[in-house]
Amino acid sequence: MNSLERVVLALQHKEADRVPIYPLLNSVARKVVDATYADLALDPEICAKAYIKMTEDYDLDVICTLTDLSVEASDFGGAKIIYDDEEAAYPDHNDRLLKGPEDYAKIKPIDVNNAKRMQDHLKLCKLLVDAKAETTPIVAFVFGPLGIVSMLRGQQEMFMDLCLYPDQVKAAVEAVTDTLIEYVDKIMETGVHAVMFDTLFASQSILSKEMWDEFEGPAIERLAKHVHDKGCMVMIHNCGNGIYFDVQIKRMKPEAISFLHAPDDCKDMQECKEKYGDVTTLIGCIDPGITKSGSVDDVVAEAKRDIDTFAKGGGFILSTGCEYPSSLDFEKAEAIINVGKTYGKYDK
């Protein structure tokens, strides 16, 4: 059974030969081709080479195109992005594109054909599809519209503006969403199997459920419906504490959710499985903090815990709840993979 067949069964809530294995080995992949963070961000051929080699060397079941959260924001109005060799690309915090609430009006839909980093991401998707799509699911990673606006304004400033200048923020979110509609069209044309939207603020750790639903809910619903209408799968990534499964499922009807913490309406992960295990495929949820600070035995225990909690009946993909720490070597990643291949077998 190849990875595509294995993941398809998981998405159908059926038991395959074992649980699919999908630790988010993204930025750390630069190490297998001796590249830098900047290389991954700015050179789609290097990035594709890294992700392909990582997938083949470690026998991973999914490739996700996450590089950093600045991809889409960098193409709006000349936003200044810092590309560093040792950390993920990020906006220049001292020179935001949106310096005040009056600047939201600067955000207009842009032509994706002239958007350099989005074009680079499209090239990355196509390279991965051409190389691996027959046997491995390719999941395109897209930052949600409210997250993109926050990259242009700054999170703290935008949170204040949600209260003081809500109409201006909503107009910017709408303009970004118009662009993302065109963007995901082009992503889907590359042949990816799914689009994964990062809904960063849809959790108790950041915004109230009502506020998230007001400011991003309609936009993300529009995007998810557009992807579904074109025959492609929708996935969510959100590593916030108290993630809002209920409103996101209502808005997006995702085939899968990648998460770290239990949803806000569940007391623990077992209740999450009971409440949502038949509704969507669950991807997670090994804590990257444990992966970074704990022992190999700690990581193995986390992986076994998640398999025990979520695997029965399918509908589960073993993963880290957020990106695997790029400062680490591959010892703990290998431990996760080995647990999935042995302890994660359904016929054991």
N, C-alpha and C positions, 0 to 999 in steps of 0.2 A: 504494500500500500504506500503510495507516495504522499507527499505533504498536502497536495491539493485535495486528494481523495479523503484524507484524514480530517482536514479542516471542514470540508463540505459535510461530512457526517456529523461533526460537532455542531455545526450551524443548524443542522436538521434535528438536533437533540437526539442523536443516535450514538451508540458506543462504537468507536472504531477499534483498531488493534491496541491503541493506547491513547492517552490524552495528547493533543497537539501541544507543542512546546514553542513558546514565543516570548522569551525574555527580550526586553527592549534593548538590544545590543546595537545601539545606533552610533553615538559619538565615539564610543570605545572602538568601533570598527576601524577607525583611522589607524589604529596601531597595527592592524594586520597588513596594511600596505605602506606603513611608514609615512603617513600623511599628517597634516595638522587640521585643527578645527577649521581654519580659513580655507584649506583645500576642500574639505567636505562642503562648505557653504558656497564656494565660488566656482568649483569645477565639477560639473555633473558626471564627467567621465571617471574622475578619481573616486567620487562618491559611489557611483555604481560599482566600480571595481571593488571597493571596500565592502559594500553590502553583499555583493555576490560571493566574495571570498569568505566573509564571515559566515554566510548561510551555508556554504559548502563545507567549510572546515569544521563547523560545529553542528551540522545537520539540523538546522532550524526549520520550523514548519511554516513560517510567515516572514515576508519582508515588508517592513513599514518604512516609508520614505521620510520619516522625521529627520531633519537636520538641526533646525533651530526654529524659534518662534518669530523670527524677523523676516521670513521669506516674503510674505505678502505686504507687510508694512513698508518694506524697503522700496517698493515701487510706487508709493503714493507721494507725489509732490516733492521728490528729492529728499525724503527723510534720511537723516544721517545715521548710518549704521556702522558700528565698530566691529571689525573682523580681526579677531585675535587668534594666535596660534594655539593658545592653551585653554581657551574657554569659548563657549558658544557665542555666536554673533548676537549683538544686542544694540538697541538704540542708544545714541549719545544722550545720556541723562541730562547733560548740561546744555543741550541745544535741540530740544524737541521741536518737531514740525509744528505742533499746535501749542503755542505758548500761552494762550488765553482762550476763554470760552468763545470769543468772537471768531477764533480761527477755525472752528468746526466747519464753517461755511466754505473753507478751502477744499474740503474733501468732496471730490466729485468722482463719478465713475471714470475709470481709466481703461484704455485699450490694452487688453492683455497681450496683444501682439507686440507691443512696445515695452512690456514690463520685463526687465532683464531677469530678475531672480525667479519670477513665476515661469518665464520661458526656460530657465535652467532646470527648474523643478519638473517641467513637462518633459524635458530631455531625459532627466533622471528616470522618470516613470517609464518612458519608452525604452530606454536601455535595459531596465530591469524586466520589463514585460518581454522584450525580445529574447533575453537570456534565460529567463526562469519561469515565465507564466504558465507553461505547459505542465509544470509539476509543482509549483509553489505559488500560493496566493500572494499577490502584490497589493498592498494597501496604501493608498495615497493619503498623506497627512496634510490637513488644511486647518489653519487656525480659524476659530470662529470670528464673526464680524466684530463683536464687542471687544474681544481680545486684541484684534488688529487696531481698533480705535485707541485702546489703552496704550499700545506701543507707541502711537503717535503723540499722545497727550501726556502719558505718565499715569500709572494706576491711581496714586493718591489724588492727583488732580482730577482725574476723570470721575472718581467716586464722589467727590464734592459736587462735580458738575451734574451728576445724575439727580441730585436733589435741587440744585440751584438753576440749572439750565437744561432741563430734561429734553425739551424740543430740539435744541441744538445737537445734543448727543444722538438723539434718535435719527435726525436727518443724516448725520455722518454715518451711522450704522446702516442706514438704508442705501447710501451711496456705495459703501463698501460691499454690501450684499449684492447690489447690481453687478459689481465687478466680479464677485465670487461666482455668480451664476454663469458668466462667460467662462471663467477660469475652470470651474468643475466640468463644464462641457468639454473643454479641451483636455482635461485630465482623463475623462472617461473615454475620449477618442483614442488615447494611447493603449487602451485595453486593460487597464487595472481592474481588479476584481471588486474593489470596494473603496469608498472614500471615508476616511476617519476624520471627523470634526473634533477639534479640541475645544470643549466648552468650559474653559478655565474657571469661569466665575459662577458656575451652577452648583454651588455647594455652600453649606453652612459656614465654612471657614472664610468665605469672602462676601457673598451677597445673600440677602434674604431670598427665599424662594419666589416671593411675589415680585421683588425688584428684578431678579434675573429674568423671570418670565415676561415682565413688561418690556425690558430693554433689549433682550436678545431672543426671547421666545418666538415672536412672529418672524424674525429674520431667519433663524435657524430652521424653523418649520418650513419656510419657503425653500430653503436650500435642500433640506432633506427630501422634500416632496419632489423637487426637480431631479435629484439623483435617482430616486426610486422610479419616477416616470420614465427615465431613460434606461431602466432595466439594470441599474447598478445597485450594489448593497451600500447601506449606510452603517457606519460604526461611530462610536463616541469614545473619546479618551478624556477622563477627568480624574485627577489624583487628589482632589480636595477632600477634606474631612466632612462627612455628612453629605455626600453627593445626592443630588435630587434625581433619583431614578424616575419617580412617578411623572413629574412634569416633562422631563426630557423624553420619556417613552411616549407620552401623549403627543408631544410636539413632533418627534422625529421618527418614531416607530423603528428604532435601530435593530439591525440584525445582531449586533453585539455591542457590549459596553466594556471598555477597559478601565479598571478602577483600582484604587488602593484601599480605601476605607469603606466600611459598611454604609449603606444609604441612610439618609436621615430618618426614614420611617421604619428602620429595622434595628433591633437591639443588638444584633450581632450578625456574623457572616452566615450562620446556620439559618437564621430567619430570612436573610437575603436569598439564599438558595431556595427556601420554601416559597417565598413570595414571588421571586422573579426568575427562578431557574427554568420555568417553562415558557417564559415570556420573551426572553432574549438570551443570547449566548453570553456567558460571563467570562471575562478575560482578566486574570489577575492571580493573586494580589500580593505577591511577595514584597515585603517592605524594602525599598532600596536602602533605607537607613540601617536596617539589620544587615543587609548585604555588605554595606560599607564598614560598619563597626563591629559586627558580630563575627563569630567563627564560622568555618565551613559547616560544622555540625548545626549551628543555629540556622543557617540558610537551608540546609537539608530538612530540618524540622519544620520550617515555614512552608517549604514546598510540599511536604507530606501532609501538613495540616490542610492546605488548600485542596489537594487531591481528595483527601478524606471528606472535606466539606462539600465540594462542588462537582466532583467527577461523575458520580452515579447518574446514569441515564443520558450521558452526553451533555451537550450545551455548555462545555467548559474548555477553555484553553489556558494552560499553565503559563504564567508570565510574571514578570515584576509589575508592581502597581504603577510604577513610573520608570523613567529611563534608568538602566543599569549604570551605576556610578562610573564615569569615564576615567577616574583616577586609579581604578583597580586593574589588576591583571585578570586573566580569564579563569582562575581557579574556581571561584564561586559560581561563575556562569556555567562551567562544566559540571559542577555539582548539581545545579538546577536541572540541566539537561539529562544527566544520568538518573536523577530521581524520576523525571518524566518518563524515561525509556524503560525503567524497571518497575518502580512502585506504581507508575501510572498505567500499567497494563490492565486492561479490563478482564482478561482471562486468567489473572494471577490467582 
